[in-house]
Amino acid sequence: MCYHDSMKTLKFKLYQHKRNRYLKQSINAAGVIYNHCIALHRRYYAMFGQHLNCAKLQKHMAKLRNKNKFWQLVGSQAVQDICQRIDKVYQLFFKHNKKGVRPPGFKKVKKYKSFTLKQARYKFLSSNRVKIGTRVYQFWKSRNLEGKIKTLTIKRTPLGELFMVVVVDHVDESEIKSTTGKIAGFDFGLKTFLTCSDGTKIESPQFFKQSLKAIKKASSQHSKKLKSSSNRERARKNLVRKHEDISHCRRDWFWKLAHELTDKFDVLCFETLNLKGMQRLWGRKISDLAFGEFLQILEWVAKKKNKLVIFIDQWYPSSKTCHRCGHVLETLELSASRVALSILSIGQW
């Protein structure tokens, strides 16, 4: 049996209750604080031509929070977390601005999603209760909380439902699974979701495409309603539910496929893809396939089962290269390339 520390994310849904409005107000306050931080960054850069230091911003926001009762709905650590996240995005912008990375922008407070607490302002009580601030909330305890709690995040969905996301420092006690001795290379495609090196083809259900007619109808009904009316809000929620149903179906299919592939193979080889570039070229088609999301799930499942996922650079001529002598062929048929990719992976492994 092998033991290793890992971060584990657990998600719980909060019971619907009138006291939940306090959490929603806290999320709104976090949205206001976020926008204020963005405004300060822009003003500081316009005045001094420099990036605003995170420590200075946190110190300034702490003073402002002490004077503003509405801002005090958000814990001091949550305000620090907002400053840190904005600082990370700005650091990426200054480092990669020539590659098309944009600086963080303002967000609508109503659409702001979450706030994060680290060590303070929350406490788990007996059974399925948690104390956040001064109030106690109940949640669906679908699994036990094991390990040291690192952060607690309250998230609001477009439907107005609240979820609690808990990150724990989990000690994983996983047994090494029996090996199959099999290895496979996979090609991602627009027509076929995955093509395996053994010739097997896996078609994507294309959940969004299947539900496109229903989505268009719901979207049309929403656009026809009077702005700020209760009917428009009802139509908006109906449209959001349609999109959530698609997301849940796709995610469920991804989990089942990931388990199926990791049960069948010990090593799975994939080509690294420029998904953002593909998104610009093929748009909705790439979004519907959601290949990036599938790879995240597959990596997680493979790690749990002690299987290996290998990524090969998209410009590397893996299919044309001999794993023994290194000779690179000028041309190679697709059927042969799949076999070559599998053989190469064995050599690299």
Buried (B, 14 or more C-beta within 10 A) or exposed (E): EEEEEEEBEBBBEBEEEEEBEBBBEBBBBBBBBBBBBBEBBBEBBEEEEEBBEBEEBBEBBEEEBEEBEEBBBBBBBBBBBBBEBBBEBBEBBEEEEEEEEEBBEEEEBEEBBBBBBBEEBBEBEEEBBBEBBEEEBBBEBEEEBEBEBBBBBBBBEBEEEBBBBBBBEBEEEBEEEEEEEEBBBBBBBEEEBBBBBEEEEBEBEBBBBEBBEBBEEBBEBBEEBEEEEEEBEEBBBBBBEBBBEBBEBBBEBBBEBBBEBBEBBBBBBBBEBEBEEBBEEEEEBBEBBBBEBBBEBBBBBBBBBBBBBBEBEEEEBBBBBEBEEEEEEEEBEEEEBBBBBBBBBEEEE
